[in-house]
Structures are given as structure tokens and as C-alpha cells.
Amino acid sequence: MIAHWQRVGFVHGVMNTDNMSILGQIIDYDPYGWLDNYDPDWTPNTTDAQNKRYRFGNQVQASLWNLYQLANTIYPLIEDTKPLEEILNSYSGKYQTVYYQMMCQKLILNTSFSDQKKT
């Protein structure tokens, strides 16, 4: 979902833990906005203008931080960090693959990222 947002220039504005469901869906879309021109530091949230935590260029990291908080909540139930760490560690690579595939489709490029090395 975040990759779709980044592809079209959508900025949530307050993507904190209470606005992201366990299903990965985001709720409470106020304030939100769209990039007029590419500006990774832009945020529609005037109360976030100083720190810009929820700026366009930080949405991926904000969602990952939310997932870490969810993992911290789940940990006492399963008492095993390994599966949680594996999921969290795979997030960035999976996001990048989906994002680049969508951008290639948007630009009508036929490029496969399945063989791309993970960094």
C-alpha cells in the first residue's frame, strides 16, 4: 500500500500507530495531500512542519516503525523474536521490489527486479 502511495505522490500526514491497522490498512486520512512537484520533505500536516516525521520521503520508515511497535506488542504472546525479526528485516527489500516494479510499469519499462541484489 505504501508503495502505491509513493508511486502517485500521496502523503498521509499522520501515519502513526493508531492510524495503521493490524491488517496494514491506514485509517484517519486527515491531514493528507498530494505532491504538486517532487519534494520528499513536503508534509500536509502543519503541526508536523518542524520535524516532518510524516513527510512524503519518510512514509516507508514511518510504516516500518509502526510495524516494530506491533512486533513489540506481539512478542509477549509468542516469546520468540526470530519470526518477528525476519518479517521486519524483509520489509525494506520487499517494499523496494514492489516500488521499482510499479515505477517500471508506470514508465512502460520492461525490467525484472527478481534477480536484483538486495542491499
N, C-alpha and C positions, 0 to 999 in steps of 0.2 A: 504494500500500500504506500509506504513512504517513497519507494522508487517511482511510483506513478505520480505522486505529488511533485517530486523533484523534476520529473520529465516535463511537466506542464507549468512549473513555476508557482505552485500553490504553497502558501505559507500559513501554517496553523495558528501560530501566535501564542498559544498557551498549552503546549503539548506536555503537560506534567502528568504525574502518575494517576491522578484522579480523573483524567480525561482520556485515558487509554485503557480499554477493557482487556480482560484476560484472553479474549478471542483475538486481540490485536487490532480491534476496531477503535477508532478515535471518536470521541463524543465531545460535545460542547465546542462548536466551531466558532466561538466568538472571543476575541477578535481574530479575523483571518483576512487574507488578501492574496493578491496575485502580483507577481513581478511584472512591472512595465518594461524594465530592462534588466539584464542580469546583474544582480547585486547580492552577493552571498551574505552581506551584513544587514540586509533590509529585514525589518520586522513590522508587522501591522500593529503590534502591541505597544502603545505609547508608555505603558508602565514598565516595559522591558527595554525601553530605548537606551538606557545607560549600559546595562550589562549584555543585552541582546542574547540572552540564553536561548530563546526560541526563534532566532533568526533563520532565514532560509538555509544558510550554509551549515547550520548546526542541528537540523532536524533529524538526521541519521543518528548522530551522537546522543541527542535527547531521547530518541526512542530506545536506543541501546541502554542508556542509563535507567529508563523506566523498566526495561526487562531485567536488569540487575536487581532492582528493588523487588520485583516479583520473585526472582530466584531466591533472594534473601528471605522472603516470606514463606516460600515453599520448603526451603531447606529443613526446618524443624520437623516437617511431616515425613520427609524421606531420609534425612540424616546421611545423605550421600552427595558430595559436591561434584563428583565426576560427570554425571549426566548433565547437570546444570552448566558446568564449565564448558563441556563440549558444545552444547547448544549456543551459549553466549559467544564462545570463540569462533563459531562458524557464521555468526550473523553478518559481519562486515563483508566477508567473501561472497556470501550468498546475495547480499544487497548489491555489491558491485557487479556481479554477473548479470543479475536481472536488470539493473540500471543500464549497463552497457548494451545489452541485447535490445532493450526498448529504444535507446538512443539510436542504435544502428537501424532499427526498423523505421524510426521517425525520419531518419535521413536517407532511407532506402539504400542502406549498405548491407551487403550480404557477407557478414563476418561472423565466424563462430568463436565464442569465448569458452567453449568447453575445454579446450586444450591450454587455455591461458594459465600461466603460473600464478599461484596465489602468493600475495605479498603480505 
